[in-house]
Amino acid sequence: MADGERRWIVGVDGSPHAARAAGWARRNAGSDVAEICLVTAWSIPPLAFCSPMAGMHPDLGRRLRASAQEVVERAANEIGATDGIRLVTDVVRGRSAPSLLKAAEDADLLVVGTRGQTGFQAFTLGSTAARVAAHAPCPVAVVPATGPLDPPQRIVVALDGSRHSVAALDHAVDLARAGAHLDVITVDDGDAGFGEPHDRLTLAEAQRALVDAAVERRDPDRDHEIEIETRVATGSARQVLLDATADADLLVVGRRGRGFAGSLRLGSVSHWLLAHSPVTVVAVPWTFDPGSSATDERRWKT
């Protein structure tokens, strides 16, 4: 890939959820996305070798691979023309999650549906979607069965001061197109660690400083105008962020948090949001320069 060109991976398995994931990727890929790769995996179920019928199907592997090939080709046909974006397919032997994690090693975004087929390729939250969201080296977009597929006009970003949440903020600024609105929310759930009573003004100021730094990093020339709103909310992080998606198109969270302003840890808040959000959730790992992150974290602390 040339410098500045991005590569997206989409996990497909023939399910309606995977089809929505592919549609979301197609509609949201900007001019900097050079390639969308549709990946499906196949494997012979272990029980097949123990079945009394196993000897009657010596070509089982060939049939499963052919079925997987049909799945990925059908997904490519459904996406259609991609306006200059290379659309490629890849059929690999192996289990779903490891195959997608391997494919994502050189990707900028991995896109999956919340659930999938229960056959040779199972995309179910709690297994494949949850695993890749927790371990992929790049951001992971988990597309639900409902919600908008078009490029987001209103993006909710969860910011708790952790490196992962600041990376999420960076990614949200990257995703935002001209005219988009970013709603940056910090949840002070009572365990924020800012002392008693919490200094809301200081927390709000630290939040704004992180936002300004992110805009300077990601869009220093202000190539496109986006509206950014910052707010500090109290209550349950799950409920506050879920409520914020009611009029949003996309939710962006860090893969993990640190608990200073609401704990956003995959397996707790982030995992819960992946399962319950009515809009697409992008889970972002910490991937940017640790030097700048250390400065931001010191500024965040009071």
Buried (B, 14 or more C-beta within 10 A) or exposed (E): EEEEEBBBBBBBBBBEBBBBBBBBBBEBBEEEBBBBBBBBBBBBEEEBEEEEEEEEBEEBBEEBBEBBBEBBBBBBEEBEEBEEBEBEBEBBEEBBBBBBBBBBEEBBBBBBBBBBBEEBBBBBBEBBBBBBBBBBEBBBBBBBEEBBBEBBBBBBBBBBBBBBBBBBBBBBBBBBEEEBBBBBBBBBBEEBEBEEEBBEEBBBBBBEEBBEBBBEBBBEEEEEEBEBEBEBBEEBBBEBBBBBBEEBBBBBBBBBBBBBBBBBBBEBBBBBBBBBBBBBBBBBBBBBEEEBBEEBBEBBEB
